[in-house]
Amino acid sequence: MSAPRASYQVRVAEVISETDDACSLVLAVPADLAGVFSYRPGQFLTVRIPHDRDGSVARCYSLSSSPHTGDRPTITVKRMTGGHASNWIADQVAAGSVLEILPPAGTFSPHSLDGDFLLFAGGSGITPVMSILKSALAQGQGRIALVYANRDEHSVIFGPELLRLQAAAGDRLVVVHWLDSLQGAPTPTGIAALTAPYAGYDAFICGPDPYMAVVRQALSELSVPAAQVHVERFLSLAENPFEATEETGGVPATIEVTLDGQTRLLPWPPGTRMLDVLIDEGLDPPFSCRQGICGACACQLTGGEVEMVHNEVLEAEDVADGYILACQAVPLTPTVAITYS
């Protein structure tokens, strides 16, 4: 049995209407939880949403606030047609409501805020991008270009705030809006033409899959190195981290772990995720979301075989190179070897 993750009750201080179908929830994090809820630009929070049939469901919402500007932690949610969680938030949450939340997670965050950034957002994909943009303006010295695609001008989240940021930042910030109602759907050629002057910048992309595919093709045509391109997808959790779950799968195994320059042999019981084994044995492996959607726990398989229960972040070429997610791996062979590079 896998125990639910430690969660916290956090009050909503304010609900801000951003557009007709998007709102921001400003969170009143208690002083004694400030360390627990410290975050990096681009990370997300996981919220427990009541559900009549299942008890609850879990949804991840990116922080649109910046940890470097004195903002209270804020998540922004767009109402989705048929979306139980987003509609519940839009209809039920008000100032004074209390939400059950997991600490910040995710790896869609710059290693440094000092560089130049080429940011792409589609629709509500602006949420983590806004956090990165505000943080880079506040803490860095570089230049920032944002290409923001929406259905029409009424769909633009943070429109007034972007205007204010542009006015204050001067030539450090360029914002380009792409509106389907005026320009049609984004195309690789169109995106490449807009972003060619900024091809040397670090690129961060968030939005619907079709938009991100167009952007990635445009950046490929501009010969932007893959190492400069960072992507955040809209993903649904395969498991509910707020609920206890029955662990199954795998065989009894021994795992050889190379981490921080040391190698250890550990017993690996069946039905246990690799990450849990490492943590229970006192090791300090990297991890973040524990749901197979961020990639922070990725390591390289050098011996044996494992099965990943859930994987939304590793590409086929990553898996072919032996990379696995420790938080999702169960053993398929009696001996397994991994290394963290």
N, C-alpha and C positions, 0 to 999 in steps of 0.2 A: 504494500500500500504506500503510495506516494503522498506525503503530507502536503496540505496547501501551503503556499508561500506566505510569509509574513506580510500582512497588509495593514493599512492605517486609515483611520477615519479623519477626513479633512473637510472642513466647512468651505462652502462656496461664498466668497465675499461679495461678488458682483457678477451679473450676467450682462454681457455687452452684445447688442445686436450688430452684426457686421454687414450682413446682407439679408434679403428676405428669407434665405434658407441656411444661414450660417451664424453661429454665435460663439463668443469666447467666454469661458468660465475662468474667472479670476479666483485663485485659491488662497485661502487664509491659512497657510501652513504654520502650525504652532512653533514657537521659538525652540522648544525642546526637540523638534523634528527637523530643524533647519539643515542639519548635517545629513540626515537620511534623504532629504529631498534636494540636496545640492545636485546640479545637473550641468551637462555640457550643451552648448548650442546644437540643436538638431535632434536631441533625444526625445523620447516619448514617455507617457505615463499609461499604465494599464488600469482601466476602471471596471469595477464590478457593476453590472446592470441587472436589475431584477427581471426574472422571466417566469411566467406562470407555469410553463411546462417543465423547464429544466432547473428551476430554482434561481439560477443566475447564468449570465453569459459574460465573457470578458472581452473588452475591446481596447485597442491601443490608439491613443490620440496624441499627436505630436504637440510639444510645447512651442507656442508661438512667441513667448516672452524671451528675453535675454537675461542670462545670469549676471551680465556685466553692466546693466543700466539701472539697477535698483527696482526693476519690475517685480511684482509678485508673480509667482509661477502661474502661467495661464495656458490652458489648452483651448484649441479652436475646433469646433465640430460643425460639419455641414450635414444638414438633413438629407438623407438618401431615400429615394422612393422604395418602400418596402423594407427599409432598414430599421429593425426593432430598436437597436441601441441609440442610433442618432435621433430617431423620432422620440424615444423616451426622454432623452436629454432635452430636446427642444421643447417638449410639452410639459415636462414634470420638474425640471431643475430650475430653481430660482435662488436669489440671494438668501443665505441661511440654510439651504439644503446641505446635507452631509453626504459625501461620496466615500466609498471604500476604494482605496487606490494602492497600487504597488509602487515602490520607489522607481525613479527614472532609470531607463534602460535604452540601449541602442547604440550603434556605432556610426551613424550618419552625422559625423562631426569632424571639423577640421582638426588636424594635429596642432596647428598653429593658426592664429588669427592675423598674422603679420603679412600674409601674401596677398596676391590679387585673386579675386574670385569671379567666376562666370557661373551665375546661378540660373537655373531653369525651373519653373514651376508651372504646373497645369492645374487649374481649379483649386481645390483645397490642398493641393500639394504645396501651396505657398506657406503652409503652417511651419514646418521645420526650416524651410528656406528663409522665412522671415526672422527666425531666431538667429540663424547664421549671419544674415545681413546686418541686423542691428548690433550683434556682438562684434563683427568685423569693423563696423564703423566706430564703435565705442573703444575697442581695444587695439585695433590694428592701424596701420598707416597706408595700406594698399588701396587699390582701386577695385570697384565692384560693378559688374554689369548684370542686370536681371532681365531675363526674357520671361514674361508672364502671359500664359495663354488662357483664355476664357471663352465661354460661349458668346457673351456680349458684355457691354459695359456694366450692366446690372449684376453680373456674376462676379465682379472683381472684389475679392476680399481684401481688406486693408487699403483700399484705394486712397482715402484721405491721409492715412498715415504714411503711405509711400510718397505722396506729394510733400508732406512735411519733412520727411527724411531727405528727399532730394534737395529741397530748398536749403536745408541746414548743411548738407554734405558738399554742396557745390560740385566741382568736376570729379569728385571721388566716386560718385554714384550715378550710373546711367540706368534708367528703367525703360524698357521697351515692352509695350503691350501688344499682344497678338489676339485679335478678336475674330472669332469664326464668322460672326455676323457681317463683318466688313471684308475680311481677307480670305475666308474659307478655312478649311482645316489646315493646320500647320503641315508644311512639306519639308523634307530634308534640304532641298535647294533654298527655300525661303529662310529656314533657320540658319543655314550655313552662311548665307549672304549677310544676315544680321550680326552674326557672331564672329565673323572672320577677324575683325580687329582685336578680338579678345582671346584668340585661340591659344595663347600661351598661358592663360590663367587656369587655376584649378577649377574644375567643373563639378557642380553638385546639382543633381536632377531629382525631382520628385513630382509625381503626378500619375495619371492613368497610364496603363501599359502602352497603348497606342502612341501617346504623346512621347513617352520616354524612348520608344523605339525610333521615332522620327528624329529625336534629338541625338540619340547615340549614332544614328546613321550620318547625321550632319557633322558631328564631331569626327567621325571616322573619315569623312570626305575632306575634312580640314587637317587630317593627320595628327589629331590630338592624341597623345599617348594614352593607353588604357590606364596607366597608373595615375593619370590626372583626372580620371572620371569616376565620380562617386554617385551611387544610385540608391534611392530609398523607395521601396515599393509599398503600395497599399496592400496589406495582408490580413487574413483572418487567422486567429489562433486555432490550432487543431485540438488543443486541450484547454480546460479552464483552470488556470493556476490558483484560483480561489477555492477550488474544491479538491478533496482527496480523490485520487484515482488509483485503480488497481493496476500495478505494473505487471506486464507479461512479456514473454519472448526472451530469446537468448539461451545460452547454455552455460554451465559452470566453466569459468575460465580463469586464467592468470594473465594479468596485463603488465607489460614492461613499459614504464613511462619515463621519458627523458624530458625533464623540465628544469629550467634554470641551471643547466650544466650538470645536473645529477640524474642518475638512473635508478629507478626502484622497481621491484617486482611486487605486485599487489594481487590479492585474491579478488575475483570479480564474480559475485553471485549472479545467477540468471535472474532476469526480470528487473535488473538495476541499470540505470543509465550510467555511462562512463563518468560523466561529470560528478555525479553523486559519490561514486567510488573514490575519486581523487580527493574530493573535499572531506569525506568521512575519514580518510587516512591522513588528514592534516596537511595536504598539499595546497598550493595556492595557484590553481590554474586560472587563466583569464575567462571571464564569462560576463554576460549582461542579462539578456532577456529570458534565458532558459526555455524558450519556446521554439527554437529553430528558425527565427526570423531575422536575427541581427548579424550572426556570423562571428561574434566576439570570441566564442569558444573554439573556433576552428583549429584543428591540429592535423598532422600528417600521419596517415597509417603506413607503417613500415613493415608490418608483419601481421599475418592472420586476416580474418574477415569480420566485419561488423555490419549491422543493419541500422540505418537511420530511420527512426519512427516517423520523423517529420523533417522536411528540408524545404525551405522557401528562399534560401539565400545563396547556396552554392550552385554555380553553373556546372554544366556537364563537363566542361574542360577541367574545372577544379576537382570534381570527383574522379575524373580520369587520372589526375595527378596525385591521387591518394588523399585528398583533403576530406575530412569528416567533421561533423559537429559533435563535440563531446557531450553536449546536453541531450542529444537525441540518439546516441549510439548504444546498441546492445550487442553482446558478443555472439558470433556464429561459429567460432572455432575455439578449441580449448586454450590456445595461446594467441595473444594479440599484442602488438607492439606499436607504440605511437611516439611521436616527438613533437615538441613545440619549438618552432624556429624563432 
